[in-house]
Amino acid sequence: MNWFSGIVVYLLIWWVVLFTVLPWKSRPPRNPRTGHATSAPKAPNLGVKFVATSVIAGFLWLVVYLLIDQGFIDYRAIAMQMMREDNAL
């Protein structure tokens, strides 16, 4: 995996992990103010969630990198197989 592919894979993993982490400890207020969304969290803690997302995504990226580097996942072979199947149609 070259550096560009590594960055793209990290960003994709980060984005998916962010949507997994966002609901953590999000509780709506008991008495929402008039004009505010009743489902808006009282304290979203986005900074903590962004740091947690970055750490988790870094770990998952490392796992994906090792799987690709060791040959368990060969995305070039997968792409070639998909091209052969497209040309066979």
Secondary structure, DSSP 8 states (H G I E B T S, - for coil): --HHHHHHHHHHHHHHHHHHHTTTT----SS--TTS-TTS-S---HHHHHHHHHHHHHHHHHHHHHHHHTTSS-HHHHHHHHHHHHHH-
